[in-house]
Amino acid sequence: MSRETPSRLVSTDPPPSVWTEQVRGGYPAPGLLGLSGRDRLTWWTRGAAPAPPLSRLTGAIYTRVGDGTASAEMPASGWLLNSAGLVGGGTLAILADIALSCAIDSQLPPATPYTTAELSLSFLRPVHSGPVVVAEGQVIDVGHSVALSESFLLEQETDRLVAHGTARCAILPAIDPVPEAPAEFQEVEPDRDEASDPYRRPWPREAVIPQATWDRHSGREILERQLSGELPPPPIHHLTGLRVVEIGDGTAEVVLPSTEWLTSPMRTIQGGVIAMLADMAMGAAVQTTVPAGTAAAGLDLRVNYLRPAFPDGGDLRARGSIVHAGRRLVVTQAEVDSADGKRVALAAASSMYLPNRPAALGELELG
C-alpha cells in the first residue's frame, strides 16, 4: 500500500468532539401523556415541550401534525457527511423515524405508548450538504397492537424525492392510571443557546476525503489510513463519536458512544440513530471490497429493533458483514449490541458497485 501525502492539507487544530460536550435539550412533562397523540404533538409544535437532545444536535425536528399525517425536517449540514461528502442513507433514518412515528402517534388515544419494531428505507438520490430535507409521513393502518406508516423524503427547495421509508410500530398497553393532562396550554421558556447548537456551527471541511485520494486508493486502503490516523475520520464522527474500529475482508466493526445527545423525547437512543450505526457498519464492510476509482451506492436499508438502547455512556457496537457480493450488487447484514452485550437490533442492506464513478456520486440518480 502506497503512503504518499494526502492531497488536501489537514488542519492542525484539534478536531471538535461535539458528543463530549454538555448535552442540550429536554423532554416533555409526564402530564402531556394524558393528551391524545394528536393534541400532544400539536402542543409540542407550539412550544409546550423543549426540543429533545437529538434535535439540538442535528436540527432534525418534528414540524406539523394532521389526522394520520406528520412532517419533519432536517438541514443536511456538513456535520452529517461521511468521508465521501454525502449524507449517508442511514443518517436519513434519523429524519424518517420522526415522521413515521409521529404519523402513527397522531391517531393514538391518551396514555398509549408505542415503539418502532421495523424501519425500512429505499434510497433514490444522493444527498449532499446544503439543502433542508423534509419527511412527509402518513399512516397506512393503525390496529390494536400494530401500526404501519410510510414516509417520503424530499429536498425542500427542489422537491426532489431522495428516499422512501416504511415503519411498523408495536402499540403497547395503555398507561394505568392515565396521567392527568394539563388544564391549559403553557409554553416552556426557550433556550437562549439555540443559535449555537452543534448543527449550526462551522463543520470540519477537512474531514471529507478529496476525490483524488479515492481515485488512487481502494476502499480498504482508505479505511486503513483512517484507522492509523493518516486520513481524518468523517464529519459525522466529530458530531456523534461514530467511528470504525476494525475491518476485515468484507467485514467491519463500528462503535457509537450512547450519549444523551442521541435521545428522542422518550429518553432512549432514537431508532434512526441505531439505523445510522448499522448502516455505517455495513457500508464500511462493502468499502473493504471497493477498488480504487469505484464508488458504492446504498440502495436500501432494513432494521428490526429488538430492545431499546439507553444513554448509558457505553459504546453501541455494530458488526457488518457481506452476505453476497456479485459483479454489481452487494448484500450485507449487521448486528447492533449494547455496551453490556445485549442485542439491540438486526439490519440488512444492499448496495451497488459503480466503476469509474466519483465517491460522492455526484452524477448518480437511481430513481
C-alpha positions in Angstrom: 0.0 0.0 0.0 1.4 3.4 -1.0 1.9 6.0 1.6 2.0 9.3 -0.2 0.9 12.6 1.4 -2.9 13.1 1.2 -3.8 15.7 -1.5 -5.6 18.0 0.9 -3.9 19.7 3.9 -5.5 18.7 7.2 -6.0 21.4 9.9 -3.5 21.2 12.8 -6.3 22.4 15.2 -7.7 19.7 17.4 -10.8 18.2 15.8 -14.1 19.0 17.5 -15.7 16.3 19.6 -19.3 17.6 20.0 -20.6 14.5 21.6 -18.4 15.1 24.6 -20.0 18.5 25.4 -22.7 19.2 27.9 -25.9 17.9 26.4 -28.6 20.4 25.4 -32.4 19.9 25.1 -35.0 18.4 27.3 -38.1 16.2 27.5 -41.9 16.7 27.7 -43.6 16.8 31.0 -45.2 13.5 32.0 -48.7 15.1 32.1 -48.6 15.6 28.4 -49.1 11.8 28.0 -52.7 12.5 29.3 -53.5 14.1 25.9 -54.3 12.3 22.8 -51.4 11.8 20.4 -52.6 14.5 18.0 -53.2 17.0 20.8 -49.8 16.3 22.4 -48.0 16.7 19.1 -49.9 19.9 18.3 -48.9 21.3 21.7 -45.2 20.4 21.0 -45.2 22.3 17.8 -46.5 25.3 19.8 -43.7 25.0 22.3 -45.2 23.0 25.2 -42.0 20.9 25.5 -38.3 21.6 24.8 -36.6 20.2 21.8 -35.1 16.8 22.6 -31.2 16.5 22.6 -31.1 14.8 19.2 -32.9 17.8 17.6 -30.4 20.2 19.3 -27.6 18.1 17.9 -28.7 17.6 14.3 -31.5 20.1 13.7 -34.0 17.2 12.9 -37.3 18.4 14.3 -41.0 17.5 14.0 -42.9 20.4 12.4 -46.5 19.6 11.7 -49.3 17.1 12.5 -52.6 16.2 10.9 -55.0 13.3 11.2 -52.7 10.4 10.5 -50.0 12.6 9.0 -46.9 14.3 10.3 -43.9 16.2 8.8 -40.4 16.7 10.0 -37.3 18.4 8.6 -33.5 18.3 9.0 -30.9 20.5 7.5 -28.3 18.5 5.5 -25.5 20.2 7.4 -21.8 19.3 6.7 -21.7 17.7 10.2 -23.8 14.8 8.8 -21.4 13.9 5.9 -19.5 10.7 5.5 -15.9 10.6 4.3 -17.1 10.8 0.6 -19.0 14.0 1.3 -22.5 12.6 1.4 -25.2 12.3 4.0 -25.3 8.6 4.5 -28.6 6.7 3.9 -28.7 5.5 7.4 -28.3 9.1 8.7 -31.5 10.0 6.8 -33.2 7.4 9.0 -33.0 9.9 11.9 -35.4 12.2 10.0 -37.6 9.4 8.6 -38.1 7.9 12.0 -39.6 11.2 13.3 -42.2 11.5 10.6 -43.0 7.8 10.5 -43.6 7.5 14.3 -45.4 10.8 14.7 -47.9 10.0 12.0 -48.8 6.9 14.0 -48.9 8.8 17.3 -51.3 11.3 15.8 -54.0 8.5 15.8 -53.4 7.1 19.2 -55.5 7.8 22.3 -54.1 9.3 25.6 -51.5 7.3 27.6 -50.8 4.9 24.7 -47.1 4.2 24.3 -45.6 2.6 21.2 -42.2 1.6 19.9 -40.7 1.1 16.4 -40.3 -2.5 15.6 -39.1 -2.3 12.0 -37.9 0.6 9.8 -37.1 0.3 6.1 -35.7 2.8 3.6 -35.1 2.8 -0.1 -32.7 5.4 -1.5 -33.2 7.1 -4.8 -30.7 10.0 -5.0 -27.6 11.1 -3.1 -27.9 13.9 -0.6 -25.1 16.5 -0.4 -24.6 19.2 2.3 -26.8 22.3 2.0 -30.5 21.5 1.4 -33.1 21.0 4.1 -34.5 17.5 3.8 -38.2 17.2 4.6 -40.0 13.9 5.6 -43.8 13.7 5.0 -45.2 10.8 7.0 -48.7 9.2 6.7 -50.4 6.3 8.4 -51.2 3.2 6.4 -53.1 1.4 9.2 -53.4 1.5 13.0 -54.7 -1.6 14.7 -54.9 -2.7 18.4 -51.3 -3.9 18.6 -49.6 -3.0 15.3 -49.4 0.2 13.2 -47.9 0.8 9.8 -46.8 4.1 8.2 -44.8 5.4 5.3 -42.7 8.5 4.6 -41.4 10.4 1.6 -38.1 12.2 2.0 -37.6 15.2 -0.3 -35.2 18.1 -0.8 -37.2 21.1 0.3 -36.1 23.6 -2.4 -36.2 21.3 -5.4 -39.0 18.9 -4.2 -36.8 16.0 -5.5 -37.6 12.7 -3.8 -34.4 11.2 -2.2 -35.8 8.3 -0.2 -39.0 6.4 0.7 -39.5 4.7 4.1 -41.9 2.5 5.9 -42.2 1.6 9.6 -44.0 -1.0 11.7 -44.7 0.1 15.3 -45.9 -2.1 18.2 -48.6 -0.4 20.2 -48.1 -1.2 23.9 -50.6 -1.5 26.7 -52.1 1.8 27.9 -50.6 3.5 31.0 -52.7 3.0 34.0 -53.7 5.3 35.6 -53.8 7.8 32.8 -51.6 10.8 33.7 -53.5 14.0 34.4 -53.3 16.3 31.4 -52.5 20.0 31.9 -55.7 22.1 32.2 -54.4 24.6 29.6 -51.5 25.1 27.2 -48.3 26.5 28.7 -45.2 27.3 26.6 -41.8 26.4 28.0 -39.2 29.0 28.1 -37.0 28.9 25.0 -33.3 28.1 25.4 -31.1 31.1 24.8 -28.3 28.9 23.4 -30.2 27.6 20.4 -28.3 29.8 18.0 -25.1 28.0 18.8 -26.4 24.4 18.6 -23.9 22.0 17.1 -25.5 21.7 13.7 -25.4 25.4 13.2 -21.7 25.7 13.8 -18.9 25.6 11.1 -18.2 22.0 10.3 -14.7 20.4 9.8 -14.5 20.5 6.0 -11.0 18.9 6.0 -12.7 15.7 7.3 -14.1 15.0 3.8 -11.6 13.0 1.8 -10.8 14.5 -1.6 -11.7 12.7 -4.8 -8.1 12.4 -5.8 -7.5 10.1 -2.8 -10.4 7.9 -3.7 -9.1 7.6 -7.2 -5.6 6.4 -6.0 -6.6 4.1 -3.2 -9.0 1.2 -2.7 -11.7 1.5 -0.1 -9.9 -0.8 2.2 -6.7 1.3 2.0 -8.6 4.4 2.9 -10.1 2.7 5.9 -6.7 1.5 7.0 -5.3 5.0 6.6 -8.1 6.4 8.7 -7.6 3.7 11.4 -3.9 4.7 11.5 -4.6 8.4 11.7 -3.1 9.2 8.3 -6.6 10.3 7.0 -9.2 12.0 9.0 -12.5 10.4 10.2 -15.7 11.8 8.6 -17.6 14.9 9.9 -20.3 12.7 11.4 -17.6 11.2 13.7 -16.9 14.7 15.1 -20.6 15.3 15.8 -21.6 11.9 17.3 -18.4 9.9 18.0 -19.4 7.3 15.4 -16.2 5.5 14.2 -14.8 2.4 12.5 -12.7 0.4 14.9 -11.9 -2.8 13.0 -12.0 -4.1 9.4 -11.5 -7.4 7.7 -12.2 -8.9 4.3 -15.9 -7.9 3.8 -16.4 -7.1 7.5 -16.3 -4.0 9.7 -17.0 -3.1 13.3 -18.3 0.4 14.1 -19.0 1.9 17.6 -21.1 4.8 18.7 -21.0 6.4 22.2 -24.5 6.1 23.6 -24.6 9.7 24.9 -27.7 11.6 25.8 -27.2 13.8 22.7 -28.8 10.9 20.7 -32.0 10.6 22.7 -35.6 11.1 21.5 -38.4 12.6 23.6 -38.8 9.1 25.1 -35.3 9.4 26.7 -34.0 6.4 24.7 -31.5 6.3 21.8 -33.6 7.1 18.8 -34.3 4.3 16.3 -33.0 6.3 13.4 -29.6 6.7 15.2 -29.4 2.9 15.6 -30.2 2.5 11.9 -27.4 5.0 11.1 -24.9 2.9 13.1 -25.9 -0.3 11.4 -25.7 1.3 8.0 -22.3 2.6 8.7 -21.0 -0.8 9.7 -22.5 -2.4 6.5 -21.2 0.4 4.3 -17.7 0.0 5.7 -17.9 -3.8 5.1 -18.7 -3.0 1.5 -15.9 -0.4 1.3 -13.3 -3.0 2.2 -14.0 -4.6 -1.2 -14.2 -1.5 -3.4 -11.3 -1.0 -5.9 -9.8 2.5 -6.4 -11.9 4.7 -8.6 -15.1 2.8 -7.8 -18.0 4.1 -5.8 -20.5 2.1 -3.8 -24.1 3.4 -3.6 -26.5 2.2 -0.9 -29.8 1.0 -2.4 -31.9 0.1 0.7 -31.8 -0.5 4.5 -34.0 -2.5 6.8 -33.7 -2.6 10.6 -35.5 -4.8 13.1 -35.5 -3.4 16.7 -35.2 -6.0 19.5 -35.0 -3.8 22.6 -34.4 -0.1 23.4 -31.0 1.3 23.9 -30.3 3.8 26.7 -27.8 6.7 27.0 -25.6 4.9 29.5 -22.4 6.3 28.1 -21.1 3.0 26.8 -20.4 2.1 23.2 -23.1 0.7 21.0 -21.4 -1.7 18.7 -22.4 -2.8 15.1 -20.7 -5.6 13.2 -21.3 -5.5 9.5 -20.5 -8.3 7.0 -21.1 -9.1 3.4 -23.5 -11.9 2.7 -23.2 -11.9 -1.1 -21.1 -9.9 -3.5 -21.7 -10.1 -7.2 -20.3 -8.1 -10.1 -22.6 -5.1 -9.2 -24.9 -6.0 -6.3 -23.7 -6.4 -2.7 -25.9 -7.7 0.1 -24.9 -7.1 3.8 -26.1 -7.7 7.3 -25.3 -6.2 10.7 -25.9 -6.9 14.4 -26.1 -4.0 16.9 -25.3 -4.7 20.5 -25.3 -2.5 23.7 -22.3 -2.0 25.8 -23.3 -4.8 28.1 -23.6 -7.2 25.1 -27.4 -7.3 24.7 -28.6 -7.5 21.1 -30.4 -4.2 20.2 -31.1 -4.6 16.5 -30.6 -6.6 13.4 -30.2 -5.0 10.0 -29.8 -5.8 6.3 -29.0 -3.7 3.3 -28.0 -3.8 -0.4 -25.5 -1.7 -2.3 -24.3 -1.3 -5.9 -20.7 -1.1 -7.2 -20.3 1.8 -9.6 -17.0 1.6 -11.5 -15.5 4.9 -12.7 -17.8 7.0 -10.6 -16.8 9.7 -8.1 -17.0 8.7 -4.5 -19.6 11.5 -3.9 -21.8 10.0 -6.7 -22.5 13.5 -8.0 -23.9 12.2 -11.3 -25.8 9.2 -9.9 -29.5 9.0 -9.8 -31.0 5.6 -9.0 -34.6 6.9 -9.4 
